[in-house]
Amino acid sequence: MREFSKVSPAIWSSPKFRGLPDDARQALLYFITSAHQNACGCFALPDGYAITDLQWALERFRLARAALVDASMILFDEATSEVLVAKWFQHNPPMNPSHRKSVIAAVERIASDVLRAEAYKALAEAESQARTKNEARSANASVPLLRTPHLARSRLS
């Protein structure tokens, strides 16, 4: 079990999140923060575990999960009972080479071929975005800061 995961405060202002039914919002937060989640945001979650954790009826859980699938906020493989949290790596990217190695190992353990492929794709996209961001930061760091001339204050009479 991971000790923590990142949940952006921006989630509360996301139109996609705000447009979800209350149960779906709670289910998404559960998927992001539950004891079942892991370094790659894809994990097996039998319905029985989820309804026990959430203290919900089975149909209530399935409706909330379906709403999240319909909103493309999670992917779910019924054959393996695995959930993949969309945009996981945008908020929880590998922090160093050792962490990346454990993320790759977690992705390799995904039983669903479809979800494993999606996880690899999401990881590659997040790493590409991070490289682009780092390159932009490096480029901006070499540009000298522009200084504005001192403006004299005028007095009101």
C-alpha positions as CSV (number, residue, x, y, z in Angstrom):
1,M,0.0,0.0,0.0
2,R,1.2,3.5,-0.9
3,E,1.4,6.0,1.9
4,F,0.1,8.9,-0.1
5,S,-1.0,10.1,-3.6
6,K,-1.4,13.5,-4.9
7,V,-4.8,15.0,-5.4
8,S,-4.8,18.5,-6.9
9,P,-7.0,21.1,-5.3
10,A,-7.9,22.0,-8.9
11,I,-10.1,18.9,-9.0
12,W,-12.9,20.9,-7.2
13,S,-13.0,23.5,-10.0
14,S,-12.8,21.0,-12.8
15,P,-16.0,21.2,-14.9
16,K,-15.7,17.5,-15.7
17,F,-15.5,16.6,-12.0
18,R,-18.2,19.0,-11.0
19,G,-20.5,17.6,-13.6
20,L,-20.3,14.1,-12.1
21,P,-23.0,12.8,-9.7
22,D,-22.0,12.9,-6.0
23,D,-21.4,9.2,-5.8
24,A,-19.1,9.3,-8.9
25,R,-17.1,12.1,-7.3
26,Q,-16.7,10.2,-4.1
27,A,-15.8,7.0,-6.1
28,L,-13.1,8.9,-8.0
29,L,-11.6,10.2,-4.8
30,Y,-11.7,6.6,-3.4
31,F,-9.9,5.3,-6.5
32,I,-7.2,7.9,-6.2
33,T,-6.7,7.5,-2.4
34,S,-7.7,4.0,-1.5
35,A,-5.4,1.4,0.1
36,H,-5.7,-0.5,-3.2
37,Q,-4.1,2.1,-5.5
38,N,-0.4,1.8,-6.4
39,A,2.4,3.6,-8.2
40,C,0.9,3.3,-11.6
41,G,-2.7,4.1,-10.8
42,C,-3.9,0.8,-12.1
43,F,-4.9,-1.9,-9.6
44,A,-7.2,-4.9,-9.2
45,L,-10.3,-3.9,-7.2
46,P,-13.0,-6.6,-6.9
47,D,-16.4,-5.1,-6.3
48,G,-16.6,-6.7,-2.9
49,Y,-13.5,-4.8,-1.7
50,A,-14.9,-1.5,-2.9
51,I,-18.4,-1.9,-1.5
52,T,-16.9,-2.9,1.9
53,D,-14.5,0.1,1.9
54,L,-17.2,2.6,0.8
55,Q,-20.0,0.9,2.7
56,W,-22.2,1.0,-0.3
57,A,-24.6,-1.4,-2.0
58,L,-23.2,-3.1,-5.1
59,E,-25.5,-1.4,-7.5
60,R,-24.6,2.1,-6.1
61,F,-20.9,1.3,-6.6
62,R,-21.4,0.0,-10.1
63,L,-23.4,3.1,-11.2
64,A,-20.7,5.4,-9.8
65,R,-18.0,3.5,-11.5
66,A,-19.9,3.5,-14.8
67,A,-20.3,7.3,-14.6
68,L,-16.6,7.6,-14.2
69,V,-15.9,5.3,-17.2
70,D,-18.5,7.3,-19.3
71,A,-16.7,10.5,-18.3
72,S,-13.3,9.0,-19.3
73,M,-12.0,9.5,-15.7
74,I,-11.2,5.9,-15.2
75,L,-10.9,2.8,-17.4
76,F,-12.2,-0.5,-16.1
77,D,-11.6,-4.0,-17.3
78,E,-14.4,-6.3,-16.1
79,A,-12.5,-9.5,-17.0
80,T,-9.6,-8.6,-14.5
81,S,-11.5,-6.2,-12.2
82,E,-8.8,-3.7,-12.7
83,V,-9.2,0.1,-12.6
84,L,-6.9,2.6,-14.3
85,V,-7.2,6.2,-13.1
86,A,-7.0,8.5,-16.1
87,K,-4.3,11.2,-15.9
88,W,-2.7,9.4,-13.0
89,F,0.8,10.2,-14.2
90,Q,0.0,13.9,-14.7
91,H,-0.4,14.1,-10.9
92,N,1.8,11.2,-9.8
93,P,4.8,11.1,-12.1
94,P,7.9,9.1,-11.3
95,M,10.0,11.3,-9.1
96,N,13.4,9.7,-9.8
97,P,15.0,6.8,-11.7
98,S,14.4,4.4,-8.8
99,H,10.8,5.4,-8.5
100,R,10.4,5.1,-12.3
101,K,11.7,1.5,-12.1
102,S,9.0,0.6,-9.5
103,V,6.3,2.3,-11.7
104,I,7.4,0.3,-14.7
105,A,7.3,-2.9,-12.6
106,A,3.8,-2.1,-11.4
107,V,2.7,-1.5,-15.0
108,E,4.2,-4.8,-16.1
109,R,2.0,-6.5,-13.4
110,I,-1.2,-5.2,-14.9
111,A,-3.2,-8.3,-16.0
112,S,-5.3,-6.5,-18.6
113,D,-3.5,-6.1,-21.9
114,V,-5.7,-3.1,-22.7
115,L,-5.1,-1.3,-19.4
116,R,-1.4,-2.1,-19.5
117,A,-1.1,-0.6,-22.9
118,E,-3.0,2.5,-21.8
119,A,-0.8,2.8,-18.7
120,Y,2.4,2.7,-20.8
121,K,0.9,5.3,-23.2
122,A,-0.1,7.6,-20.3
123,L,3.4,7.3,-18.7
124,A,5.1,8.1,-22.0
125,E,2.8,11.1,-22.5
126,A,3.4,12.4,-19.0
127,E,7.2,12.0,-19.3
128,S,7.2,13.8,-22.7
129,Q,5.2,16.7,-21.1
130,A,7.6,16.8,-18.2
131,R,10.6,16.9,-20.6
132,T,9.0,19.8,-22.5
133,K,8.3,21.7,-19.3
134,N,11.8,21.2,-18.1
135,E,13.3,22.3,-21.4
136,A,11.1,25.4,-21.3
137,R,12.2,26.1,-17.7
138,S,15.9,25.7,-18.7
139,A,15.4,28.1,-21.7
140,N,13.7,30.7,-19.5
141,A,16.4,30.4,-16.8
142,S,19.0,31.5,-19.4
143,V,17.1,34.7,-20.4
144,P,18.0,37.7,-18.3
145,L,15.3,39.3,-16.3
146,L,14.0,42.6,-17.8
147,R,14.2,45.4,-15.3
148,T,11.7,48.2,-15.4
149,P,13.0,51.7,-14.8
150,H,12.2,53.2,-11.4
151,L,9.0,55.1,-11.6
152,A,8.8,58.3,-9.5
153,R,5.8,58.6,-7.4
154,S,3.7,61.6,-7.9
155,R,2.1,63.4,-5.1
156,L,-1.5,64.4,-5.1
157,S,-2.0,68.0,-4.0
